[in-house]
Amino acid sequence: MKKLVLMAVAIVAVSFASCGNKAVNAEQAAADSIRIADSIAAVEAAAAEAAAEAAADTVVADSTVVVAE
């Protein structure tokens, strides 16, 4: 009987140890996803700004072309 109780205690201890710190891991995952979303937004904003500058440069270059008659 003592062996069964000892085995049950060992199983419970292993199951608690396998659960780990899920709350800490969830907080870390949330922080990582926020950081990644912020960096994606920064990259998209930089790309949009670069596209706007390229479009502005194209408009300026097109408007300065003089057609000789």
N, CA, C, O and CB atoms as a CASP TS submission, in Angstrom:
PFRMAT TS
TARGET T0000
AUTHOR 0000-0000-0000
METHOD Language model
MODEL 1
PARENT N/A
ATOM      1  N   MET     1       0.815  -1.184   0.000  1.00  0.00           N
ATOM      2  CA  MET     1       0.000   0.000   0.000  1.00  0.00           C
ATOM      3  C   MET     1       0.868   1.261   0.000  1.00  0.00           C
ATOM      4  O   MET     1       0.534   2.247  -0.657  1.00  0.00           O
ATOM      5  CB  MET     1      -0.932  -0.009   1.197  1.00  0.00           C
ATOM      6  N   LYS     2       1.976   1.226   0.734  1.00  0.00           N
ATOM      7  CA  LYS     2       2.870   2.369   0.786  1.00  0.00           C
ATOM      8  C   LYS     2       3.452   2.649  -0.590  1.00  0.00           C
ATOM      9  O   LYS     2       3.649   3.805  -0.966  1.00  0.00           O
ATOM     10  CB  LYS     2       3.988   2.133   1.803  1.00  0.00           C
ATOM     11  N   LYS     3       3.725   1.597  -1.333  1.00  0.00           N
ATOM     12  CA  LYS     3       4.286   1.775  -2.669  1.00  0.00           C
ATOM     13  C   LYS     3       3.287   2.470  -3.594  1.00  0.00           C
ATOM     14  O   LYS     3       3.676   3.301  -4.414  1.00  0.00           O
ATOM     15  CB  LYS     3       4.700   0.421  -3.258  1.00  0.00           C
ATOM     16  N   LEU     4       1.997   2.132  -3.467  1.00  0.00           N
ATOM     17  CA  LEU     4       0.980   2.768  -4.295  1.00  0.00           C
ATOM     18  C   LEU     4       0.840   4.258  -3.967  1.00  0.00           C
ATOM     19  O   LEU     4       0.694   5.081  -4.871  1.00  0.00           O
ATOM     20  CB  LEU     4      -0.363   2.063  -4.111  1.00  0.00           C
ATOM     21  N   VAL     5       0.884   4.600  -2.690  1.00  0.00           N
ATOM     22  CA  VAL     5       0.793   6.008  -2.285  1.00  0.00           C
ATOM     23  C   VAL     5       2.019   6.760  -2.774  1.00  0.00           C
ATOM     24  O   VAL     5       1.909   7.874  -3.286  1.00  0.00           O
ATOM     25  CB  VAL     5       0.657   6.137  -0.743  1.00  0.00           C
ATOM     26  N   LEU     6       3.175   6.156  -2.618  1.00  0.00           N
ATOM     27  CA  LEU     6       4.417   6.773  -3.078  1.00  0.00           C
ATOM     28  C   LEU     6       4.396   6.957  -4.595  1.00  0.00           C
ATOM     29  O   LEU     6       4.858   7.978  -5.104  1.00  0.00           O
ATOM     30  CB  LEU     6       5.630   5.920  -2.660  1.00  0.00           C
ATOM     31  N   MET     7       3.865   5.978  -5.309  1.00  0.00           N
ATOM     32  CA  MET     7       3.770   6.078  -6.770  1.00  0.00           C
ATOM     33  C   MET     7       2.794   7.191  -7.162  1.00  0.00           C
ATOM     34  O   MET     7       3.067   7.941  -8.099  1.00  0.00           O
ATOM     35  CB  MET     7       3.319   4.724  -7.384  1.00  0.00           C
ATOM     36  N   ALA     8       1.677   7.310  -6.470  1.00  0.00           N
ATOM     37  CA  ALA     8       0.697   8.358  -6.760  1.00  0.00           C
ATOM     38  C   ALA     8       1.298   9.736  -6.493  1.00  0.00           C
ATOM     39  O   ALA     8       1.082  10.669  -7.266  1.00  0.00           O
ATOM     40  CB  ALA     8      -0.580   8.157  -5.915  1.00  0.00           C
ATOM     41  N   VAL     9       2.038   9.863  -5.418  1.00  0.00           N
ATOM     42  CA  VAL     9       2.693  11.132  -5.110  1.00  0.00           C
ATOM     43  C   VAL     9       3.722  11.467  -6.191  1.00  0.00           C
ATOM     44  O   VAL     9       3.844  12.622  -6.598  1.00  0.00           O
ATOM     45  CB  VAL     9       3.367  11.076  -3.717  1.00  0.00           C
ATOM     46  N   ALA    10       4.444  10.482  -6.642  1.00  0.00           N
ATOM     47  CA  ALA    10       5.437  10.705  -7.693  1.00  0.00           C
ATOM     48  C   ALA    10       4.762  11.131  -8.990  1.00  0.00           C
ATOM     49  O   ALA    10       5.270  12.017  -9.678  1.00  0.00           O
ATOM     50  CB  ALA    10       6.274   9.436  -7.923  1.00  0.00           C
ATOM     51  N   ILE    11       3.652  10.537  -9.334  1.00  0.00           N
ATOM     52  CA  ILE    11       2.925  10.895 -10.556  1.00  0.00           C
ATOM     53  C   ILE    11       2.395  12.328 -10.457  1.00  0.00           C
ATOM     54  O   ILE    11       2.488  13.094 -11.416  1.00  0.00           O
ATOM     55  CB  ILE    11       1.757   9.904 -10.808  1.00  0.00           C
ATOM     56  N   VAL    12       1.845  12.685  -9.305  1.00  0.00           N
ATOM     57  CA  VAL    12       1.348  14.048  -9.112  1.00  0.00           C
ATOM     58  C   VAL    12       2.493  15.050  -9.205  1.00  0.00           C
ATOM     59  O   VAL    12       2.335  16.108  -9.814  1.00  0.00           O
ATOM     60  CB  VAL    12       0.633  14.179  -7.750  1.00  0.00           C
ATOM     61  N   ALA    13       3.627  14.738  -8.620  1.00  0.00           N
ATOM     62  CA  ALA    13       4.776  15.641  -8.662  1.00  0.00           C
ATOM     63  C   ALA    13       5.275  15.825 -10.092  1.00  0.00           C
ATOM     64  O   ALA    13       5.615  16.938 -10.493  1.00  0.00           O
ATOM     65  CB  ALA    13       5.908  15.110  -7.771  1.00  0.00           C
ATOM     66  N   VAL    14       5.320  14.753 -10.851  1.00  0.00           N
ATOM     67  CA  VAL    14       5.761  14.839 -12.248  1.00  0.00           C
ATOM     68  C   VAL    14       4.760  15.632 -13.074  1.00  0.00           C
ATOM     69  O   VAL    14       5.161  16.406 -13.942  1.00  0.00           O
ATOM     70  CB  VAL    14       5.949  13.431 -12.848  1.00  0.00           C
ATOM     71  N   SER    15       3.477  15.458 -12.826  1.00  0.00           N
ATOM     72  CA  SER    15       2.473  16.198 -13.597  1.00  0.00           C
ATOM     73  C   SER    15       2.532  17.693 -13.280  1.00  0.00           C
ATOM     74  O   SER    15       2.354  18.515 -14.179  1.00  0.00           O
ATOM     75  CB  SER    15       1.064  15.651 -13.307  1.00  0.00           C
ATOM     76  N   PHE    16       2.778  18.059 -12.018  1.00  0.00           N
ATOM     77  CA  PHE    16       2.936  19.471 -11.686  1.00  0.00           C
ATOM     78  C   PHE    16       4.191  20.043 -12.330  1.00  0.00           C
ATOM     79  O   PHE    16       4.185  21.175 -12.813  1.00  0.00           O
ATOM     80  CB  PHE    16       2.987  19.662 -10.169  1.00  0.00           C
ATOM     81  N   ALA    17       5.247  19.278 -12.337  1.00  0.00           N
ATOM     82  CA  ALA    17       6.500  19.749 -12.927  1.00  0.00           C
ATOM     83  C   ALA    17       6.379  19.897 -14.437  1.00  0.00           C
ATOM     84  O   ALA    17       7.006  20.782 -15.018  1.00  0.00           O
ATOM     85  CB  ALA    17       7.641  18.793 -12.587  1.00  0.00           C
ATOM     86  N   SER    18       5.593  19.055 -15.077  1.00  0.00           N
ATOM     87  CA  SER    18       5.459  19.132 -16.529  1.00  0.00           C
ATOM     88  C   SER    18       4.611  20.316 -16.966  1.00  0.00           C
ATOM     89  O   SER    18       4.755  20.796 -18.091  1.00  0.00           O
ATOM     90  CB  SER    18       4.858  17.853 -17.063  1.00  0.00           C
ATOM     91  N   CYS    19       3.732  20.792 -16.096  1.00  0.00           N
ATOM     92  CA  CYS    19       2.915  21.960 -16.437  1.00  0.00           C
ATOM     93  C   CYS    19       3.757  23.216 -16.533  1.00  0.00           C
ATOM     94  O   CYS    19       3.481  24.078 -17.367  1.00  0.00           O
ATOM     95  CB  CYS    19       1.811  22.157 -15.409  1.00  0.00           C
ATOM     96  N   GLY    20       4.761  23.337 -15.714  1.00  0.00           N
ATOM     97  CA  GLY    20       5.675  24.471 -15.771  1.00  0.00           C
ATOM     98  C   GLY    20       4.996  25.779 -15.431  1.00  0.00           C
ATOM     99  O   GLY    20       3.980  25.810 -14.738  1.00  0.00           O
ATOM    100  N   ASN    21       5.572  26.854 -15.930  1.00  0.00           N
ATOM    101  CA  ASN    21       5.053  28.190 -15.683  1.00  0.00           C
ATOM    102  C   ASN    21       4.300  28.666 -16.908  1.00  0.00           C
ATOM    103  O   ASN    21       4.793  29.513 -17.653  1.00  0.00           O
ATOM    104  CB  ASN    21       6.186  29.170 -15.322  1.00  0.00           C
ATOM    105  N   LYS    22       3.130  28.137 -17.116  1.00  0.00           N
ATOM    106  CA  LYS    22       2.356  28.504 -18.300  1.00  0.00           C
ATOM    107  C   LYS    22       1.942  29.963 -18.260  1.00  0.00           C
ATOM    108  O   LYS    22       1.852  30.596 -19.312  1.00  0.00           O
ATOM    109  CB  LYS    22       1.125  27.619 -18.425  1.00  0.00           C
ATOM    110  N   ALA    23       1.688  30.517 -17.089  1.00  0.00           N
ATOM    111  CA  ALA    23       1.310  31.933 -16.994  1.00  0.00           C
ATOM    112  C   ALA    23       2.475  32.810 -17.437  1.00  0.00           C
ATOM    113  O   ALA    23       2.271  33.783 -18.163  1.00  0.00           O
ATOM    114  CB  ALA    23       0.879  32.296 -15.547  1.00  0.00           C
ATOM    115  N   VAL    24       3.678  32.485 -17.016  1.00  0.00           N
ATOM    116  CA  VAL    24       4.856  33.258 -17.409  1.00  0.00           C
ATOM    117  C   VAL    24       5.095  33.101 -18.904  1.00  0.00           C
ATOM    118  O   VAL    24       5.414  34.073 -19.590  1.00  0.00           O
ATOM    119  CB  VAL    24       6.106  32.810 -16.609  1.00  0.00           C
ATOM    120  N   ASN    25       4.943  31.892 -19.408  1.00  0.00           N
ATOM    121  CA  ASN    25       5.138  31.654 -20.837  1.00  0.00           C
ATOM    122  C   ASN    25       4.087  32.398 -21.666  1.00  0.00           C
ATOM    123  O   ASN    25       4.400  32.904 -22.744  1.00  0.00           O
ATOM    124  CB  ASN    25       5.083  30.148 -21.140  1.00  0.00           C
ATOM    125  N   ALA    26       2.859  32.470 -21.181  1.00  0.00           N
ATOM    126  CA  ALA    26       1.806  33.180 -21.897  1.00  0.00           C
ATOM    127  C   ALA    26       2.098  34.680 -21.936  1.00  0.00           C
ATOM    128  O   ALA    26       1.880  35.330 -22.959  1.00  0.00           O
ATOM    129  CB  ALA    26       0.441  32.918 -21.241  1.00  0.00           C
ATOM    130  N   GLU    27       2.590  35.229 -20.826  1.00  0.00           N
ATOM    131  CA  GLU    27       2.946  36.646 -20.790  1.00  0.00           C
ATOM    132  C   GLU    27       4.096  36.936 -21.760  1.00  0.00           C
ATOM    133  O   GLU    27       4.087  37.949 -22.459  1.00  0.00           O
ATOM    134  CB  GLU    27       3.335  37.070 -19.355  1.00  0.00           C
ATOM    135  N   GLN    28       5.069  36.049 -21.794  1.00  0.00           N
ATOM    136  CA  GLN    28       6.212  36.221 -22.696  1.00  0.00           C
ATOM    137  C   GLN    28       5.756  36.123 -24.146  1.00  0.00           C
ATOM    138  O   GLN    28       6.222  36.884 -24.993  1.00  0.00           O
ATOM    139  CB  GLN    28       7.304  35.167 -22.405  1.00  0.00           C
ATOM    140  N   ALA    29       4.858  35.203 -24.437  1.00  0.00           N
ATOM    141  CA  ALA    29       4.349  35.061 -25.802  1.00  0.00           C
ATOM    142  C   ALA    29       3.569  36.305 -26.217  1.00  0.00           C
ATOM    143  O   ALA    29       3.678  36.746 -27.361  1.00  0.00           O
ATOM    144  CB  ALA    29       3.458  33.810 -25.919  1.00  0.00           C
ATOM    145  N   ALA    30       2.791  36.870 -25.310  1.00  0.00           N
ATOM    146  CA  ALA    30       2.040  38.091 -25.617  1.00  0.00           C
ATOM    147  C   ALA    30       2.988  39.252 -25.868  1.00  0.00           C
ATOM    148  O   ALA    30       2.771  40.040 -26.788  1.00  0.00           O
ATOM    149  CB  ALA    30       1.071  38.437 -24.473  1.00  0.00           C
ATOM    150  N   ALA    31       4.029  39.367 -25.068  1.00  0.00           N
ATOM    151  CA  ALA    31       5.005  40.440 -25.257  1.00  0.00           C
ATOM    152  C   ALA    31       5.735  40.268 -26.586  1.00  0.00           C
ATOM    153  O   ALA    31       5.992  41.249 -27.284  1.00  0.00           O
ATOM    154  CB  ALA    31       6.015  40.466 -24.091  1.00  0.00           C
ATOM    155  N   ASP    32       6.068  39.033 -26.936  1.00  0.00           N
ATOM    156  CA  ASP    32       6.738  38.776 -28.208  1.00  0.00           C
ATOM    157  C   ASP    32       5.842  39.124 -29.389  1.00  0.00           C
ATOM    158  O   ASP    32       6.303  39.713 -30.367  1.00  0.00           O
ATOM    159  CB  ASP    32       7.168  37.316 -28.293  1.00  0.00           C
ATOM    160  N   SER    33       4.567  38.764 -29.303  1.00  0.00           N
ATOM    161  CA  SER    33       3.676  39.051 -30.420  1.00  0.00           C
ATOM    162  C   SER    33       3.456  40.550 -30.575  1.00  0.00           C
ATOM    163  O   SER    33       3.327  41.036 -31.699  1.00  0.00           O
ATOM    164  CB  SER    33       2.338  38.341 -30.228  1.00  0.00           C
ATOM    165  N   ILE    34       3.411  41.290 -29.474  1.00  0.00           N
ATOM    166  CA  ILE    34       3.279  42.749 -29.552  1.00  0.00           C
ATOM    167  C   ILE    34       4.520  43.350 -30.180  1.00  0.00           C
ATOM    168  O   ILE    34       4.421  44.244 -31.020  1.00  0.00           O
ATOM    169  CB  ILE    34       3.039  43.358 -28.155  1.00  0.00           C
ATOM    170  N   ARG    35       5.694  42.866 -29.780  1.00  0.00           N
ATOM    171  CA  ARG    35       6.955  43.370 -30.331  1.00  0.00           C
ATOM    172  C   ARG    35       7.024  43.085 -31.823  1.00  0.00           C
ATOM    173  O   ARG    35       7.449  43.945 -32.595  1.00  0.00           O
ATOM    174  CB  ARG    35       8.164  42.735 -29.608  1.00  0.00           C
ATOM    175  N   ILE    36       6.620  41.914 -32.234  1.00  0.00           N
ATOM    176  CA  ILE    36       6.661  41.552 -33.649  1.00  0.00           C
ATOM    177  C   ILE    36       5.664  42.394 -34.440  1.00  0.00           C
ATOM    178  O   ILE    36       5.972  42.849 -35.541  1.00  0.00           O
ATOM    179  CB  ILE    36       6.364  40.050 -33.835  1.00  0.00           C
ATOM    180  N   ALA    37       4.472  42.602 -33.886  1.00  0.00           N
ATOM    181  CA  ALA    37       3.469  43.428 -34.568  1.00  0.00           C
ATOM    182  C   ALA    37       3.965  44.863 -34.722  1.00  0.00           C
ATOM    183  O   ALA    37       3.740  45.488 -35.759  1.00  0.00           O
ATOM    184  CB  ALA    37       2.136  43.409 -33.796  1.00  0.00           C
ATOM    185  N   ASP    38       4.636  45.388 -33.700  1.00  0.00           N
ATOM    186  CA  ASP    38       5.176  46.744 -33.790  1.00  0.00           C
ATOM    187  C   ASP    38       6.255  46.841 -34.854  1.00  0.00           C
ATOM    188  O   ASP    38       6.300  47.821 -35.598  1.00  0.00           O
ATOM    189  CB  ASP    38       5.735  47.184 -32.444  1.00  0.00           C
ATOM    190  N   SER    39       7.116  45.850 -34.939  1.00  0.00           N
ATOM    191  CA  SER    39       8.181  45.902 -35.935  1.00  0.00           C
ATOM    192  C   SER    39       7.614  45.736 -37.346  1.00  0.00           C
ATOM    193  O   SER    39       8.125  46.344 -38.287  1.00  0.00           O
ATOM    194  CB  SER    39       9.232  44.818 -35.651  1.00  0.00           C
ATOM    195  N   ILE    40       6.578  44.930 -37.505  1.00  0.00           N
ATOM    196  CA  ILE    40       5.939  44.783 -38.819  1.00  0.00           C
ATOM    197  C   ILE    40       5.294  46.098 -39.224  1.00  0.00           C
ATOM    198  O   ILE    40       5.389  46.510 -40.380  1.00  0.00           O
ATOM    199  CB  ILE    40       4.883  43.645 -38.801  1.00  0.00           C
ATOM    200  N   ALA    41       4.638  46.759 -38.275  1.00  0.00           N
ATOM    201  CA  ALA    41       4.008  48.053 -38.570  1.00  0.00           C
ATOM    202  C   ALA    41       5.060  49.089 -38.962  1.00  0.00           C
ATOM    203  O   ALA    41       4.822  49.897 -39.859  1.00  0.00           O
ATOM    204  CB  ALA    41       3.198  48.554 -37.353  1.00  0.00           C
ATOM    205  N   ALA    42       6.214  49.076 -38.306  1.00  0.00           N
ATOM    206  CA  ALA    42       7.284  50.018 -38.636  1.00  0.00           C
ATOM    207  C   ALA    42       7.827  49.760 -40.035  1.00  0.00           C
ATOM    208  O   ALA    42       8.098  50.702 -40.780  1.00  0.00           O
ATOM    209  CB  ALA    42       8.416  49.925 -37.607  1.00  0.00           C
ATOM    210  N   VAL    43       7.987  48.499 -40.393  1.00  0.00           N
ATOM    211  CA  VAL    43       8.478  48.156 -41.726  1.00  0.00           C
ATOM    212  C   VAL    43       7.462  48.561 -42.791  1.00  0.00           C
ATOM    213  O   VAL    43       7.838  49.094 -43.835  1.00  0.00           O
ATOM    214  CB  VAL    43       8.778  46.648 -41.821  1.00  0.00           C
ATOM    215  N   GLU    44       6.183  48.314 -42.534  1.00  0.00           N
ATOM    216  CA  GLU    44       5.145  48.694 -43.494  1.00  0.00           C
ATOM    217  C   GLU    44       5.069  50.212 -43.653  1.00  0.00           C
ATOM    218  O   GLU    44       4.862  50.710 -44.760  1.00  0.00           O
ATOM    219  CB  GLU    44       3.783  48.144 -43.053  1.00  0.00           C
ATOM    220  N   ALA    45       5.234  50.943 -42.559  1.00  0.00           N
ATOM    221  CA  ALA    45       5.214  52.404 -42.635  1.00  0.00           C
ATOM    222  C   ALA    45       6.404  52.925 -43.433  1.00  0.00           C
ATOM    223  O   ALA    45       6.263  53.854 -44.228  1.00  0.00           O
ATOM    224  CB  ALA    45       5.215  53.013 -41.227  1.00  0.00           C
ATOM    225  N   ALA    46       7.568  52.330 -43.223  1.00  0.00           N
ATOM    226  CA  ALA    46       8.759  52.735 -43.973  1.00  0.00           C
ATOM    227  C   ALA    46       8.587  52.416 -45.459  1.00  0.00           C
ATOM    228  O   ALA    46       8.998  53.202 -46.312  1.00  0.00           O
ATOM    229  CB  ALA    46      10.018  52.032 -43.415  1.00  0.00           C
ATOM    230  N   ALA    47       7.988  51.278 -45.768  1.00  0.00           N
ATOM    231  CA  ALA    47       7.760  50.909 -47.163  1.00  0.00           C
ATOM    232  C   ALA    47       6.759  51.862 -47.819  1.00  0.00           C
ATOM    233  O   ALA    47       6.933  52.249 -48.975  1.00  0.00           O
ATOM    234  CB  ALA    47       7.257  49.457 -47.259  1.00  0.00           C
ATOM    235  N   ALA    48       5.718  52.236 -47.087  1.00  0.00           N
ATOM    236  CA  ALA    48       4.728  53.165 -47.624  1.00  0.00           C
ATOM    237  C   ALA    48       5.353  54.536 -47.852  1.00  0.00           C
ATOM    238  O   ALA    48       5.057  55.196 -48.849  1.00  0.00           O
ATOM    239  CB  ALA    48       3.523  53.278 -46.676  1.00  0.00           C
ATOM    240  N   GLU    49       6.204  54.961 -46.947  1.00  0.00           N
ATOM    241  CA  GLU    49       6.891  56.251 -47.099  1.00  0.00           C
ATOM    242  C   GLU    49       7.831  56.227 -48.298  1.00  0.00           C
ATOM    243  O   GLU    49       7.906  57.192 -49.058  1.00  0.00           O
ATOM    244  CB  GLU    49       7.676  56.599 -45.821  1.00  0.00           C
ATOM    245  N   ALA    50       8.543  55.124 -48.460  1.00  0.00           N
ATOM    246  CA  ALA    50       9.452  54.997 -49.601  1.00  0.00           C
ATOM    247  C   ALA    50       8.665  54.987 -50.910  1.00  0.00           C
ATOM    248  O   ALA    50       9.105  55.575 -51.898  1.00  0.00           O
ATOM    249  CB  ALA    50      10.304  53.713 -49.478  1.00  0.00           C
ATOM    250  N   ALA    51       7.517  54.334 -50.929  1.00  0.00           N
ATOM    251  CA  ALA    51       6.691  54.296 -52.132  1.00  0.00           C
ATOM    252  C   ALA    51       6.141  55.686 -52.443  1.00  0.00           C
ATOM    253  O   ALA    51       6.064  56.082 -53.606  1.00  0.00           O
ATOM    254  CB  ALA    51       5.538  53.286 -51.965  1.00  0.00           C
ATOM    255  N   ALA    52       5.761  56.420 -51.409  1.00  0.00           N
ATOM    256  CA  ALA    52       5.248  57.776 -51.614  1.00  0.00           C
ATOM    257  C   ALA    52       6.350  58.688 -52.160  1.00  0.00           C
ATOM    258  O   ALA    52       6.100  59.508 -53.044  1.00  0.00           O
ATOM    259  CB  ALA    52       4.683  58.347 -50.293  1.00  0.00           C
ATOM    260  N   GLU    53       7.559  58.544 -51.634  1.00  0.00           N
ATOM    261  CA  GLU    53       8.682  59.346 -52.124  1.00  0.00           C
ATOM    262  C   GLU    53       9.011  58.981 -53.569  1.00  0.00           C
ATOM    263  O   GLU    53       9.317  59.856 -54.379  1.00  0.00           O
ATOM    264  CB  GLU    53       9.921  59.147 -51.227  1.00  0.00           C
ATOM    265  N   ALA    54       8.950  57.705 -53.886  1.00  0.00           N
ATOM    266  CA  ALA    54       9.238  57.277 -55.253  1.00  0.00           C
ATOM    267  C   ALA    54       8.179  57.820 -56.208  1.00  0.00           C
ATOM    268  O   ALA    54       8.503  58.243 -57.317  1.00  0.00           O
ATOM    269  CB  ALA    54       9.303  55.737 -55.340  1.00  0.00           C
ATOM    270  N   ALA    55       6.926  57.810 -55.788  1.00  0.00           N
ATOM    271  CA  ALA    55       5.847  58.340 -56.621  1.00  0.00           C
ATOM    272  C   ALA    55       6.018  59.844 -56.794  1.00  0.00           C
ATOM    273  O   ALA    55       5.790  60.365 -57.886  1.00  0.00           O
ATOM    274  CB  ALA    55       4.466  58.019 -56.001  1.00  0.00           C
ATOM    275  N   ALA    56       6.413  60.549 -55.743  1.00  0.00           N
ATOM    276  CA  ALA    56       6.629  61.991 -55.830  1.00  0.00           C
ATOM    277  C   ALA    56       7.797  62.297 -56.756  1.00  0.00           C
ATOM    278  O   ALA    56       7.740  63.251 -57.532  1.00  0.00           O
ATOM    279  CB  ALA    56       6.883  62.589 -54.434  1.00  0.00           C
ATOM    280  N   ASP    57       8.847  61.501 -56.683  1.00  0.00           N
ATOM    281  CA  ASP    57       9.995  61.707 -57.560  1.00  0.00           C
ATOM    282  C   ASP    57       9.605  61.477 -59.012  1.00  0.00           C
ATOM    283  O   ASP    57      10.072  62.198 -59.895  1.00  0.00           O
ATOM    284  CB  ASP    57      11.150  60.776 -57.166  1.00  0.00           C
ATOM    285  N   THR    58       8.772  60.503 -59.271  1.00  0.00           N
ATOM    286  CA  THR    58       8.337  60.209 -60.625  1.00  0.00           C
ATOM    287  C   THR    58       7.495  61.349 -61.175  1.00  0.00           C
ATOM    288  O   THR    58       7.644  61.724 -62.338  1.00  0.00           O
ATOM    289  CB  THR    58       7.551  58.900 -60.663  1.00  0.00           C
ATOM    290  N   VAL    59       6.617  61.902 -60.358  1.00  0.00           N
ATOM    291  CA  VAL    59       5.769  63.008 -60.792  1.00  0.00           C
ATOM    292  C   VAL    59       6.619  64.225 -61.097  1.00  0.00           C
ATOM    293  O   VAL    59       6.385  64.903 -62.098  1.00  0.00           O
ATOM    294  CB  VAL    59       4.716  63.345 -59.725  1.00  0.00           C
ATOM    295  N   VAL    60       7.595  64.516 -60.261  1.00  0.00           N
ATOM    296  CA  VAL    60       8.473  65.655 -60.484  1.00  0.00           C
ATOM    297  C   VAL    60       9.282  65.444 -61.750  1.00  0.00           C
ATOM    298  O   VAL    60       9.435  66.376 -62.540  1.00  0.00           O
ATOM    299  CB  VAL    60       9.402  65.874 -59.282  1.00  0.00           C
ATOM    300  N   ALA    61       9.798  64.255 -61.961  1.00  0.00           N
ATOM    301  CA  ALA    61      10.602  63.989 -63.146  1.00  0.00           C
ATOM    302  C   ALA    61       9.744  64.082 -64.401  1.00  0.00           C
ATOM    303  O   ALA    61      10.216  64.586 -65.420  1.00  0.00           O
ATOM    304  CB  ALA    61      11.265  62.608 -63.052  1.00  0.00           C
ATOM    305  N   ASP    62       8.519  63.619 -64.362  1.00  0.00           N
ATOM    306  CA  ASP    62       7.646  63.663 -65.526  1.00  0.00           C
ATOM    307  C   ASP    62       7.227  65.103 -65.859  1.00  0.00           C
ATOM    308  O   ASP    62       7.062  65.447 -67.029  1.00  0.00           O
ATOM    309  CB  ASP    62       6.409  62.795 -65.286  1.00  0.00           C
ATOM    310  N   SER    63       7.060  65.916 -64.855  1.00  0.00           N
ATOM    311  CA  SER    63       6.594  67.270 -65.102  1.00  0.00           C
ATOM    312  C   SER    63       7.719  68.187 -65.598  1.00  0.00           C
ATOM    313  O   SER    63       7.452  69.276 -66.105  1.00  0.00           O
ATOM    314  CB  SER    63       5.980  67.839 -63.838  1.00  0.00           C
ATOM    315  N   THR    64       8.957  67.755 -65.455  1.00  0.00           N
ATOM    316  CA  THR    64      10.066  68.607 -65.900  1.00  0.00           C
ATOM    317  C   THR    64      10.509  68.274 -67.322  1.00  0.00           C
ATOM    318  O   THR    64      11.413  68.921 -67.850  1.00  0.00           O
ATOM    319  CB  THR    64      11.251  68.467 -64.948  1.00  0.00           C
ATOM    320  N   VAL    65       9.911  67.312 -67.929  1.00  0.00           N
ATOM    321  CA  VAL    65      10.285  66.939 -69.297  1.00  0.00           C
ATOM    322  C   VAL    65       9.731  67.999 -70.259  1.00  0.00           C
ATOM    323  O   VAL    65       8.544  68.322 -70.240  1.00  0.00           O
ATOM    324  CB  VAL    65       9.743  65.502 -69.666  1.00  0.00           C
ATOM    325  N   VAL    66      10.607  68.513 -71.075  1.00  0.00           N
ATOM    326  CA  VAL    66      10.215  69.547 -72.036  1.00  0.00           C
ATOM    327  C   VAL    66      10.244  68.931 -73.428  1.00  0.00           C
ATOM    328  O   VAL    66      11.235  68.327 -73.838  1.00  0.00           O
ATOM    329  CB  VAL    66      11.161  70.801 -71.952  1.00  0.00           C
ATOM    330  N   VAL    67       9.164  69.093 -74.126  1.00  0.00           N
ATOM    331  CA  VAL    67       9.077  68.538 -75.475  1.00  0.00           C
ATOM    332  C   VAL    67       9.456  69.646 -76.454  1.00  0.00           C
ATOM    333  O   VAL    67       8.833  70.708 -76.482  1.00  0.00           O
ATOM    334  CB  VAL    67       7.635  67.971 -75.778  1.00  0.00           C
ATOM    335  N   ALA    68      10.473  69.385 -77.245  1.00  0.00           N
ATOM    336  CA  ALA    68      10.924  70.386 -78.233  1.00  0.00           C
ATOM    337  C   ALA    68      10.087  70.235 -79.496  1.00  0.00           C
ATOM    338  O   ALA    68       9.872  69.133 -80.001  1.00  0.00           O
ATOM    339  CB  ALA    68      12.457  70.222 -78.560  1.00  0.00           C
ATOM    340  N   GLU    69       9.628  71.365 -79.983  1.00  0.00           N
ATOM    341  CA  GLU    69       8.821  71.323 -81.201  1.00  0.00           C
ATOM    342  C   GLU    69       9.551  71.967 -82.336  1.00  0.00           C
ATOM    343  O   GLU    69       9.030  72.028 -83.449  1.00  0.00           O
ATOM    344  CB  GLU    69       7.482  72.002 -80.995  1.00  0.00           C
TER
END
